C-alpha cells in the first residue's frame, strides 16, 4: 500500500523518483531512542516548491509529524551502453 501511495503522489506531480527501504534510528525530544524502517524517496530534477508540497502530502497520507527533506546537487547522464 505504501508504495502505491508514493507512486500515486509522484505521478500526480509529474516527478521522476526512486524509492529505497532503509533501517535507522532517532532520538525523541524526551531522549527515548526509536528504531524504525523508513522509505527514502528520491525525487529527480524536482523543484524545491514541489518537493515541499510532496513532503506535506506524504506527512498527511502517512500520519507523520514530519518528514526529513535533504537536498543534494548531482550531475547525471543516461547512456545506452552496457557496462
Phi, psi and omega in degrees: 000315182301318180297321178298321178295315179300315179297316180301312181297312182295320177298318181295331177267000181056048182241130174289148186206163168226151179233134174235149174254124185235154173249139180199186180212161179206166179253134173284167178302329181276004177093352180291136180264136180228136172253146180204163172265134184231153169270134174250114182258118179259118178262130188256123178060039182262139175293144183304322180297318179293319178302313180295323178295317178297317179301316178296318178299316182292325174303315181293309182301318186261009177054049181258147174293324181199166170230149179273127176246125175242158182228132179225137172274137177212157173242127181226161175210160178249144179224152179266359183281157174257133183258000000 
